[in-house]
Amino acid sequence: MQKLKFGIQLTALMLAFTLWFMAEMKLADRDMKKNQPEKQESVEIKKEEAGKTASKASPVSDISLLPGSAMINVTI
């Protein structure tokens, strides 16, 4: 009888842990989705700023340099 009672308790604990884990994952996913649009906007702004600084750094638009290589002529 004690083995049966222990088995039932153990099964209940395993199921409870599984349900608790799934609930926590859903909450974390919701929080992550709420914060995601803010991060995308900041990344887009940073990309635009990086593009502006890169265009200011290169005086001629048809020449681009790769790190560690010679000058490459590019026609646009």
MIDREN-910455 format. One record per atom (N, C-alpha, C, O): residue number from 1; residue in three letters; atom name; x, y, z. Coordinates in nm, 3 decimals. Each point is the difference from the previous one (the first is absolute). Last residue first. Layout:
BEGIN
<node n="NUM" res="ALA" atom="CA" east="X" north="Y" up="Z"/>
...
***
This chain:
BEGIN
<node n="76" res="ILE" atom="N" east="2.862" north="5.127" up="-5.984"/>
<node n="76" res="ILE" atom="CA" east="-0.138" north="-0.016" up="0.044"/>
<node n="76" res="ILE" atom="C" east="-0.094" north="0.042" up="-0.109"/>
<node n="76" res="ILE" atom="O" east="-0.122" north="-0.006" up="0.017"/>
<node n="75" res="THR" atom="N" east="0.657" north="-0.186" up="0.053"/>
<node n="75" res="THR" atom="CA" east="-0.088" north="0.091" up="-0.073"/>
<node n="75" res="THR" atom="C" east="-0.143" north="-0.029" up="0.037"/>
<node n="75" res="THR" atom="O" east="-0.044" north="-0.116" up="0.002"/>
<node n="74" res="VAL" atom="N" east="0.561" north="0.045" up="0.225"/>
<node n="74" res="VAL" atom="CA" east="-0.135" north="-0.050" up="-0.012"/>
<node n="74" res="VAL" atom="C" east="-0.082" north="0.102" up="-0.076"/>
<node n="74" res="VAL" atom="O" east="0.001" north="0.118" up="0.036"/>
<node n="73" res="ASN" atom="N" east="0.545" north="-0.269" up="0.102"/>
<node n="73" res="ASN" atom="CA" east="-0.089" north="0.094" up="-0.067"/>
<node n="73" res="ASN" atom="C" east="-0.136" north="-0.065" up="-0.022"/>
<node n="73" res="ASN" atom="O" east="-0.009" north="-0.111" up="-0.052"/>
<node n="72" res="ILE" atom="N" east="0.407" north="0.026" up="0.432"/>
<node n="72" res="ILE" atom="CA" east="-0.083" north="-0.064" up="-0.100"/>
<node n="72" res="ILE" atom="C" east="-0.092" north="0.105" up="-0.059"/>
<node n="72" res="ILE" atom="O" east="-0.072" north="0.068" up="0.073"/>
<node n="71" res="MET" atom="N" east="0.571" north="-0.111" up="0.232"/>
<node n="71" res="MET" atom="CA" east="-0.118" north="0.076" up="-0.041"/>
<node n="71" res="MET" atom="C" east="-0.074" north="-0.071" up="-0.113"/>
<node n="71" res="MET" atom="O" east="0.062" north="-0.051" up="-0.094"/>
<node n="70" res="ALA" atom="N" east="0.220" north="-0.259" up="0.426"/>
<node n="70" res="ALA" atom="CA" east="0.028" north="0.120" up="-0.078"/>
<node n="70" res="ALA" atom="C" east="-0.131" north="0.067" up="-0.038"/>
<node n="70" res="ALA" atom="O" east="-0.109" north="-0.052" up="0.027"/>
<node n="69" res="SER" atom="N" east="0.148" north="-0.239" up="0.431"/>
<node n="69" res="SER" atom="CA" east="0.014" north="-0.022" up="-0.144"/>
<node n="69" res="SER" atom="C" east="0.026" north="0.132" up="-0.070"/>
<node n="69" res="SER" atom="O" east="-0.003" north="0.106" up="0.063"/>
<node n="68" res="GLY" atom="N" east="-0.094" north="-0.176" up="0.420"/>
<node n="68" res="GLY" atom="CA" east="0.104" north="-0.096" up="-0.035"/>
<node n="68" res="GLY" atom="C" east="0.014" north="-0.025" up="-0.148"/>
<node n="68" res="GLY" atom="O" east="0.067" north="-0.096" up="-0.039"/>
<node n="67" res="PRO" atom="N" east="-0.522" north="0.298" up="0.177"/>
<node n="67" res="PRO" atom="CA" east="0.112" north="-0.011" up="0.093"/>
<node n="67" res="PRO" atom="C" east="0.099" north="-0.106" up="-0.046"/>
<node n="67" res="PRO" atom="O" east="-0.038" north="-0.112" up="-0.033"/>
<node n="66" res="LEU" atom="N" east="-0.249" north="0.384" up="-0.324"/>
<node n="66" res="LEU" atom="CA" east="-0.022" north="-0.112" up="0.090"/>
<node n="66" res="LEU" atom="C" east="0.119" north="-0.010" up="0.095"/>
<node n="66" res="LEU" atom="O" east="0.113" north="0.024" up="-0.043"/>
<node n="65" res="LEU" atom="N" east="-0.345" north="0.397" up="-0.264"/>
<node n="65" res="LEU" atom="CA" east="0.116" north="-0.074" up="0.046"/>
<node n="65" res="LEU" atom="C" east="-0.042" north="-0.111" up="0.093"/>
<node n="65" res="LEU" atom="O" east="-0.086" north="0.018" up="0.086"/>
<node n="64" res="SER" atom="N" east="-0.130" north="0.308" up="-0.519"/>
<node n="64" res="SER" atom="CA" east="-0.017" north="-0.056" up="0.134"/>
<node n="64" res="SER" atom="C" east="0.122" north="-0.084" up="0.034"/>
<node n="64" res="SER" atom="O" east="0.059" north="-0.063" up="-0.088"/>
<node n="63" res="ILE" atom="N" east="-0.278" north="0.456" up="-0.287"/>
<node n="63" res="ILE" atom="CA" east="0.118" north="-0.073" up="0.047"/>
<node n="63" res="ILE" atom="C" east="-0.029" north="-0.052" up="0.140"/>
<node n="63" res="ILE" atom="O" east="-0.044" north="0.075" up="0.088"/>
<node n="62" res="ASP" atom="N" east="-0.259" north="0.209" up="-0.343"/>
<node n="62" res="ASP" atom="CA" east="0.024" north="-0.118" up="-0.084"/>
<node n="62" res="ASP" atom="C" east="0.126" north="-0.077" up="0.040"/>
<node n="62" res="ASP" atom="O" east="0.039" north="-0.092" up="-0.071"/>
<node n="61" res="SER" atom="N" east="-0.205" north="0.507" up="0.286"/>
<node n="61" res="SER" atom="CA" east="-0.098" north="-0.107" up="0.016"/>
<node n="61" res="SER" atom="C" east="0.032" north="-0.124" up="-0.082"/>
<node n="61" res="SER" atom="O" east="-0.051" north="-0.108" up="0.032"/>
<node n="60" res="VAL" atom="N" east="0.363" north="0.493" up="0.225"/>
<node n="60" res="VAL" atom="CA" east="-0.042" north="-0.037" up="-0.136"/>
<node n="60" res="VAL" atom="C" east="-0.090" north="-0.122" up="0.011"/>
<node n="60" res="VAL" atom="O" east="0.033" north="-0.098" up="0.067"/>
<node n="59" res="PRO" atom="N" east="0.140" north="0.287" up="0.333"/>
<node n="59" res="PRO" atom="CA" east="-0.026" north="0.118" up="-0.081"/>
<node n="59" res="PRO" atom="C" east="-0.050" north="-0.032" up="-0.140"/>
<node n="59" res="PRO" atom="O" east="-0.072" north="0.081" up="-0.059"/>
<node n="58" res="SER" atom="N" east="0.029" north="-0.333" up="0.554"/>
<node n="58" res="SER" atom="CA" east="0.053" north="-0.024" up="-0.134"/>
<node n="58" res="SER" atom="C" east="-0.035" north="0.118" up="-0.091"/>
<node n="58" res="SER" atom="O" east="-0.118" north="0.025" up="-0.025"/>
<node n="57" res="ALA" atom="N" east="-0.020" north="-0.015" up="0.478"/>
<node n="57" res="ALA" atom="CA" east="0.140" north="-0.037" up="0.007"/>
<node n="57" res="ALA" atom="C" east="0.060" north="-0.021" up="-0.139"/>
<node n="57" res="ALA" atom="O" east="0.118" north="0.025" up="-0.019"/>
<node n="56" res="LYS" atom="N" east="-0.585" north="0.064" up="0.090"/>
<node n="56" res="LYS" atom="CA" east="0.079" north="0.120" up="0.026"/>
<node n="56" res="LYS" atom="C" east="0.150" north="-0.032" up="-0.004"/>
<node n="56" res="LYS" atom="O" east="0.079" north="0.085" up="-0.039"/>
<node n="55" res="SER" atom="N" east="-0.387" north="-0.436" up="0.001"/>
<node n="55" res="SER" atom="CA" east="-0.005" north="0.080" up="-0.122"/>
<node n="55" res="SER" atom="C" east="0.079" north="0.129" up="0.017"/>
<node n="55" res="SER" atom="O" east="0.057" north="0.051" up="-0.096"/>
<node n="54" res="ALA" atom="N" east="-0.100" north="-0.336" up="0.466"/>
<node n="54" res="ALA" atom="CA" east="0.081" north="-0.066" up="-0.101"/>
<node n="54" res="ALA" atom="C" east="0.001" north="0.083" up="-0.129"/>
<node n="54" res="ALA" atom="O" east="0.103" north="0.009" up="-0.066"/>
<node n="53" res="THR" atom="N" east="-0.377" north="0.130" up="0.421"/>
<node n="53" res="THR" atom="CA" east="0.141" north="0.023" up="0.033"/>
<node n="53" res="THR" atom="C" east="0.091" north="-0.064" up="-0.104"/>
<node n="53" res="THR" atom="O" east="0.105" north="0.054" up="-0.031"/>
<node n="52" res="LYS" atom="N" east="-0.568" north="-0.123" up="-0.014"/>
<node n="52" res="LYS" atom="CA" east="0.031" north="0.141" up="-0.018"/>
<node n="52" res="LYS" atom="C" east="0.147" north="0.027" up="0.028"/>
<node n="52" res="LYS" atom="O" east="0.065" north="0.074" up="-0.075"/>
<node n="51" res="GLY" atom="N" east="-0.233" north="-0.507" up="0.156"/>
<node n="51" res="GLY" atom="CA" east="0.004" north="0.028" up="-0.143"/>
<node n="51" res="GLY" atom="C" east="0.037" north="0.145" up="-0.029"/>
<node n="51" res="GLY" atom="O" east="0.074" north="0.028" up="-0.094"/>
<node n="50" res="ALA" atom="N" east="-0.143" north="-0.161" up="0.539"/>
<node n="50" res="ALA" atom="CA" east="0.123" north="-0.059" up="-0.050"/>
<node n="50" res="ALA" atom="C" east="0.015" north="0.026" up="-0.150"/>
<node n="50" res="ALA" atom="O" east="0.110" north="0.027" up="-0.047"/>
<node n="49" res="GLU" atom="N" east="-0.508" north="0.106" up="0.254"/>
<node n="49" res="GLU" atom="CA" east="0.111" north="0.085" up="0.045"/>
<node n="49" res="GLU" atom="C" east="0.133" north="-0.054" up="-0.052"/>
<node n="49" res="GLU" atom="O" east="0.086" north="0.078" up="-0.040"/>
<node n="48" res="GLU" atom="N" east="-0.469" north="-0.335" up="-0.042"/>
<node n="48" res="GLU" atom="CA" east="-0.007" north="0.123" up="-0.077"/>
<node n="48" res="GLU" atom="C" east="0.116" north="0.092" up="0.037"/>
<node n="48" res="GLU" atom="O" east="0.061" north="0.061" up="-0.088"/>
<node n="47" res="LYS" atom="N" east="-0.110" north="-0.455" up="0.337"/>
<node n="47" res="LYS" atom="CA" east="0.044" north="-0.031" up="-0.137"/>
<node n="47" res="LYS" atom="C" east="-0.001" north="0.126" up="-0.085"/>
<node n="47" res="LYS" atom="O" east="0.092" north="0.021" up="-0.079"/>
<node n="46" res="LYS" atom="N" east="-0.261" north="0.010" up="0.516"/>
<node n="46" res="LYS" atom="CA" east="0.146" north="-0.015" up="0.003"/>
<node n="46" res="LYS" atom="C" east="0.053" north="-0.029" up="-0.140"/>
<node n="46" res="LYS" atom="O" east="0.106" north="0.050" up="-0.037"/>
<node n="45" res="ILE" atom="N" east="-0.570" north="-0.033" up="0.092"/>
<node n="45" res="ILE" atom="CA" east="0.057" north="0.134" up="0.016"/>
<node n="45" res="ILE" atom="C" east="0.152" north="-0.008" up="-0.001"/>
<node n="45" res="ILE" atom="O" east="0.066" north="0.083" up="-0.062"/>
<node n="44" res="GLU" atom="N" east="-0.302" north="-0.486" up="0.055"/>
<node n="44" res="GLU" atom="CA" east="-0.016" north="0.070" up="-0.127"/>
<node n="44" res="GLU" atom="C" east="0.061" north="0.140" up="0.008"/>
<node n="44" res="GLU" atom="O" east="0.064" north="0.044" up="-0.096"/>
<node n="43" res="VAL" atom="N" east="-0.074" north="-0.298" up="0.489"/>
<node n="43" res="VAL" atom="CA" east="0.095" north="-0.058" up="-0.094"/>
<node n="43" res="VAL" atom="C" east="-0.009" north="0.071" up="-0.134"/>
<node n="43" res="VAL" atom="O" east="0.103" north="0.028" up="-0.061"/>
<node n="42" res="SER" atom="N" east="-0.412" north="0.089" up="0.393"/>
<node n="42" res="SER" atom="CA" east="0.133" north="0.050" up="0.035"/>
<node n="42" res="SER" atom="C" east="0.106" north="-0.055" up="-0.094"/>
<node n="42" res="SER" atom="O" east="0.095" north="0.070" up="-0.033"/>
<node n="41" res="GLU" atom="N" east="-0.536" north="-0.222" up="-0.018"/>
<node n="41" res="GLU" atom="CA" east="0.009" north="0.140" up="-0.034"/>
<node n="41" res="GLU" atom="C" east="0.138" north="0.054" up="0.030"/>
<node n="41" res="GLU" atom="O" east="0.056" north="0.075" up="-0.080"/>
<node n="40" res="GLN" atom="N" east="-0.152" north="-0.516" up="0.206"/>
<node n="40" res="GLN" atom="CA" east="0.011" north="0.011" up="-0.145"/>
<node n="40" res="GLN" atom="C" east="0.012" north="0.146" up="-0.041"/>
<node n="40" res="GLN" atom="O" east="0.076" north="0.031" up="-0.092"/>
<node n="39" res="LYS" atom="N" east="-0.152" north="-0.130" up="0.548"/>
<node n="39" res="LYS" atom="CA" east="0.136" north="-0.036" up="-0.040"/>
<node n="39" res="LYS" atom="C" east="0.016" north="0.015" up="-0.150"/>
<node n="39" res="LYS" atom="O" east="0.105" north="0.047" up="-0.045"/>
<node n="38" res="GLU" atom="N" east="-0.531" north="0.017" up="0.226"/>
<node n="38" res="GLU" atom="CA" east="0.089" north="0.107" up="0.046"/>
<node n="38" res="GLU" atom="C" east="0.143" north="-0.027" up="-0.046"/>
<node n="38" res="GLU" atom="O" east="0.070" north="0.091" up="-0.044"/>
<node n="37" res="PRO" atom="N" east="-0.402" north="-0.423" up="-0.032"/>
<node n="37" res="PRO" atom="CA" east="-0.009" north="0.114" up="-0.092"/>
<node n="37" res="PRO" atom="C" east="0.090" north="0.116" up="0.039"/>
<node n="37" res="PRO" atom="O" east="0.053" north="0.070" up="-0.087"/>
<node n="36" res="GLN" atom="N" east="-0.064" north="-0.464" up="0.380"/>
<node n="36" res="GLN" atom="CA" east="0.063" north="-0.018" up="-0.130"/>
<node n="36" res="GLN" atom="C" east="-0.016" north="0.120" up="-0.094"/>
<node n="36" res="GLN" atom="O" east="0.100" north="0.039" up="-0.061"/>
<node n="35" res="ASN" atom="N" east="-0.292" north="-0.124" up="0.517"/>
<node n="35" res="ASN" atom="CA" east="0.123" north="0.078" up="-0.009"/>
<node n="35" res="ASN" atom="C" east="0.063" north="-0.003" up="-0.139"/>
<node n="35" res="ASN" atom="O" east="0.086" north="0.082" up="-0.030"/>
<node n="34" res="LYS" atom="N" east="-0.481" north="-0.335" up="0.130"/>
<node n="34" res="LYS" atom="CA" east="-0.030" north="0.140" up="0.032"/>
<node n="34" res="LYS" atom="C" east="0.122" north="0.088" up="-0.019"/>
<node n="34" res="LYS" atom="O" east="-0.012" north="0.113" up="-0.048"/>
<node n="33" res="LYS" atom="N" east="0.056" north="-0.581" up="-0.003"/>
<node n="33" res="LYS" atom="CA" east="-0.069" north="0.059" up="-0.114"/>
<node n="33" res="LYS" atom="C" east="-0.036" north="0.146" up="0.025"/>
<node n="33" res="LYS" atom="O" east="-0.002" north="0.080" up="-0.093"/>
<node n="32" res="MET" atom="N" east="0.198" north="-0.327" up="0.444"/>
<node n="32" res="MET" atom="CA" east="0.097" north="0.019" up="-0.106"/>
<node n="32" res="MET" atom="C" east="-0.065" north="0.064" up="-0.123"/>
<node n="32" res="MET" atom="O" east="0.060" north="0.086" up="-0.064"/>
<node n="31" res="ASP" atom="N" east="-0.333" north="-0.210" up="0.427"/>
<node n="31" res="ASP" atom="CA" east="0.086" north="0.114" up="0.036"/>
<node n="31" res="ASP" atom="C" east="0.100" north="0.031" up="-0.110"/>
<node n="31" res="ASP" atom="O" east="0.027" north="0.116" up="-0.030"/>
<node n="30" res="ARG" atom="N" east="-0.294" north="-0.499" up="-0.023"/>
<node n="30" res="ARG" atom="CA" east="-0.082" north="0.123" up="-0.010"/>
<node n="30" res="ARG" atom="C" east="0.083" north="0.123" up="0.032"/>
<node n="30" res="ARG" atom="O" east="-0.009" north="0.101" up="-0.070"/>
<node n="29" res="ASP" atom="N" east="0.213" north="-0.519" up="0.129"/>
<node n="29" res="ASP" atom="CA" east="-0.021" north="0.026" up="-0.143"/>
<node n="29" res="ASP" atom="C" east="-0.081" north="0.127" up="-0.020"/>
<node n="29" res="ASP" atom="O" east="0.029" north="0.080" up="-0.089"/>
<node n="28" res="ALA" atom="N" east="0.030" north="-0.240" up="0.527"/>
<node n="28" res="ALA" atom="CA" east="0.126" north="0.054" up="-0.051"/>
<node n="28" res="ALA" atom="C" east="-0.013" north="0.035" up="-0.147"/>
<node n="28" res="ALA" atom="O" east="0.055" north="0.101" up="-0.045"/>
<node n="27" res="LEU" atom="N" east="-0.418" north="-0.316" up="0.246"/>
<node n="27" res="LEU" atom="CA" east="0.015" north="0.136" up="0.053"/>
<node n="27" res="LEU" atom="C" east="0.128" north="0.065" up="-0.052"/>
<node n="27" res="LEU" atom="O" east="-0.001" north="0.118" up="-0.035"/>
<node n="26" res="LYS" atom="N" east="-0.074" north="-0.568" up="-0.076"/>
<node n="26" res="LYS" atom="CA" east="-0.097" north="0.086" up="-0.068"/>
<node n="26" res="LYS" atom="C" east="0.011" north="0.144" up="0.048"/>
<node n="26" res="LYS" atom="O" east="-0.009" north="0.093" up="-0.081"/>
<node n="25" res="MET" atom="N" east="0.271" north="-0.417" up="0.296"/>
<node n="25" res="MET" atom="CA" east="0.051" north="0.023" up="-0.135"/>
<node n="25" res="MET" atom="C" east="-0.096" north="0.090" up="-0.079"/>
<node n="25" res="MET" atom="O" east="0.045" north="0.086" up="-0.077"/>
<node n="24" res="GLU" atom="N" east="-0.172" north="-0.227" up="0.509"/>
<node n="24" res="GLU" atom="CA" east="0.110" north="0.096" up="0.007"/>
<node n="24" res="GLU" atom="C" east="0.055" north="0.031" up="-0.138"/>
<node n="24" res="GLU" atom="O" east="0.036" north="0.115" up="-0.027"/>
<node n="23" res="ALA" atom="N" east="-0.366" north="-0.449" up="0.059"/>
<node n="23" res="ALA" atom="CA" east="-0.058" north="0.131" up="0.032"/>
<node n="23" res="ALA" atom="C" east="0.109" north="0.107" up="0.006"/>
<node n="23" res="ALA" atom="O" east="-0.019" north="0.111" up="-0.050"/>
<node n="22" res="MET" atom="N" east="0.153" north="-0.560" up="-0.007"/>
<node n="22" res="MET" atom="CA" east="-0.066" north="0.051" up="-0.121"/>
<node n="22" res="MET" atom="C" east="-0.060" north="0.138" up="0.024"/>
<node n="22" res="MET" atom="O" east="0.008" north="0.087" up="-0.088"/>
<node n="21" res="PHE" atom="N" east="0.182" north="-0.309" up="0.459"/>
<node n="21" res="PHE" atom="CA" east="0.103" north="0.035" up="-0.098"/>
<node n="21" res="PHE" atom="C" east="-0.062" north="0.059" up="-0.126"/>
<node n="21" res="PHE" atom="O" east="0.049" north="0.100" up="-0.052"/>
<node n="20" res="TRP" atom="N" east="-0.339" north="-0.275" up="0.380"/>
<node n="20" res="TRP" atom="CA" east="0.063" north="0.123" up="0.048"/>
<node n="20" res="TRP" atom="C" east="0.105" north="0.049" up="-0.100"/>
<node n="20" res="TRP" atom="O" east="0.008" north="0.119" up="-0.029"/>
<node n="19" res="LEU" atom="N" east="-0.209" north="-0.536" up="-0.054"/>
<node n="19" res="LEU" atom="CA" east="-0.095" north="0.109" up="-0.023"/>
<node n="19" res="LEU" atom="C" east="0.057" north="0.134" up="0.045"/>
<node n="19" res="LEU" atom="O" east="-0.019" north="0.102" up="-0.068"/>
<node n="18" res="THR" atom="N" east="0.278" north="-0.485" up="0.153"/>
<node n="18" res="THR" atom="CA" east="-0.013" north="0.019" up="-0.144"/>
<node n="18" res="THR" atom="C" east="-0.094" north="0.116" up="-0.030"/>
<node n="18" res="THR" atom="O" east="0.031" north="0.084" up="-0.085"/>
<node n="17" res="PHE" atom="N" east="0.015" north="-0.223" up="0.533"/>
<node n="17" res="PHE" atom="CA" east="0.120" north="0.067" up="-0.047"/>
<node n="17" res="PHE" atom="C" east="-0.008" north="0.029" up="-0.149"/>
<node n="17" res="PHE" atom="O" east="0.042" north="0.108" up="-0.043"/>
<node n="16" res="ALA" atom="N" east="-0.389" north="-0.358" up="0.231"/>
<node n="16" res="ALA" atom="CA" east="-0.006" north="0.138" up="0.047"/>
<node n="16" res="ALA" atom="C" east="0.123" north="0.078" up="-0.047"/>
<node n="16" res="ALA" atom="O" east="-0.011" north="0.115" up="-0.042"/>
<node n="15" res="LEU" atom="N" east="-0.007" north="-0.578" up="-0.044"/>
<node n="15" res="LEU" atom="CA" east="-0.095" north="0.073" up="-0.084"/>
<node n="15" res="LEU" atom="C" east="-0.008" north="0.147" up="0.041"/>
<node n="15" res="LEU" atom="O" east="-0.009" north="0.087" up="-0.086"/>
<node n="14" res="MET" atom="N" east="0.276" north="-0.368" up="0.349"/>
<node n="14" res="MET" atom="CA" east="0.058" north="0.009" up="-0.134"/>
<node n="14" res="MET" atom="C" east="-0.093" north="0.078" up="-0.094"/>
<node n="14" res="MET" atom="O" east="0.046" north="0.083" up="-0.077"/>
<node n="13" res="LEU" atom="N" east="-0.201" north="-0.178" up="0.513"/>
<node n="13" res="LEU" atom="CA" east="0.108" north="0.099" up="0.002"/>
<node n="13" res="LEU" atom="C" east="0.063" north="0.018" up="-0.138"/>
<node n="13" res="LEU" atom="O" east="0.032" north="0.112" up="-0.040"/>
<node n="12" res="ALA" atom="N" east="-0.358" north="-0.449" up="0.094"/>
<node n="12" res="ALA" atom="CA" east="-0.062" north="0.133" up="0.013"/>
<node n="12" res="ALA" atom="C" east="0.107" north="0.110" up="0.000"/>
<node n="12" res="ALA" atom="O" east="-0.019" north="0.104" up="-0.063"/>
<node n="11" res="THR" atom="N" east="0.165" north="-0.553" up="0.068"/>
<node n="11" res="THR" atom="CA" east="-0.061" north="0.033" up="-0.129"/>
<node n="11" res="THR" atom="C" east="-0.062" north="0.139" up="0.003"/>
<node n="11" res="THR" atom="O" east="0.015" north="0.077" up="-0.096"/>
<node n="10" res="LEU" atom="N" east="0.153" north="-0.245" up="0.498"/>
<node n="10" res="LEU" atom="CA" east="0.109" north="0.026" up="-0.092"/>
<node n="10" res="LEU" atom="C" east="-0.052" north="0.040" up="-0.137"/>
<node n="10" res="LEU" atom="O" east="0.052" north="0.092" up="-0.063"/>
<node n="9" res="GLN" atom="N" east="-0.360" north="-0.234" up="0.388"/>
<node n="9" res="GLN" atom="CA" east="0.057" north="0.130" up="0.035"/>
<node n="9" res="GLN" atom="C" east="0.111" north="0.040" up="-0.097"/>
<node n="9" res="GLN" atom="O" east="0.009" north="0.115" up="-0.042"/>
<node n="8" res="ILE" atom="N" east="-0.196" north="-0.541" up="-0.005"/>
<node n="8" res="ILE" atom="CA" east="-0.098" north="0.102" up="-0.037"/>
<node n="8" res="ILE" atom="C" east="0.054" north="0.139" up="0.031"/>
<node n="8" res="ILE" atom="O" east="-0.016" north="0.092" up="-0.080"/>
<node n="7" res="GLY" atom="N" east="0.276" north="-0.459" up="0.215"/>
<node n="7" res="GLY" atom="CA" east="-0.004" north="0.008" up="-0.147"/>
<node n="7" res="GLY" atom="C" east="-0.097" north="0.108" up="-0.047"/>
<node n="7" res="GLY" atom="O" east="0.030" north="0.073" up="-0.094"/>
<node n="6" res="PHE" atom="N" east="-0.011" north="-0.175" up="0.556"/>
<node n="6" res="PHE" atom="CA" east="0.121" north="0.068" up="-0.043"/>
<node n="6" res="PHE" atom="C" east="0.002" north="0.019" up="-0.152"/>
<node n="6" res="PHE" atom="O" east="0.040" north="0.105" up="-0.050"/>
<node n="5" res="LYS" atom="N" east="-0.389" north="-0.358" up="0.232"/>
<node n="5" res="LYS" atom="CA" east="-0.016" north="0.139" up="0.040"/>
<node n="5" res="LYS" atom="C" east="0.122" north="0.082" up="-0.046"/>
<node n="5" res="LYS" atom="O" east="-0.014" north="0.111" up="-0.051"/>
<node n="4" res="LEU" atom="N" east="0.034" north="-0.572" up="-0.012"/>
<node n="4" res="LEU" atom="CA" east="-0.100" north="0.057" up="-0.089"/>
<node n="4" res="LEU" atom="C" east="-0.019" north="0.148" up="0.028"/>
<node n="4" res="LEU" atom="O" east="-0.007" north="0.082" up="-0.092"/>
<node n="3" res="LYS" atom="N" east="0.284" north="-0.328" up="0.378"/>
<node n="3" res="LYS" atom="CA" east="0.064" north="0.014" up="-0.130"/>
<node n="3" res="LYS" atom="C" east="-0.096" north="0.064" up="-0.100"/>
<node n="3" res="LYS" atom="O" east="0.042" north="0.082" up="-0.082"/>
<node n="2" res="GLN" atom="N" east="-0.202" north="-0.191" up="0.509"/>
<node n="2" res="GLN" atom="CA" east="0.087" north="0.116" up="0.007"/>
<node n="2" res="GLN" atom="C" east="0.071" north="0.023" up="-0.134"/>
<node n="2" res="GLN" atom="O" east="0.023" north="0.115" up="-0.039"/>
<node n="1" res="MET" atom="N" east="-0.296" north="-0.494" up="0.088"/>
<node n="1" res="MET" atom="CA" east="-0.082" north="0.120" up="0.000"/>
<node n="1" res="MET" atom="C" east="0.087" north="0.126" up="0.000"/>
<node n="1" res="MET" atom="O" east="-0.031" north="0.098" up="-0.067"/>
***
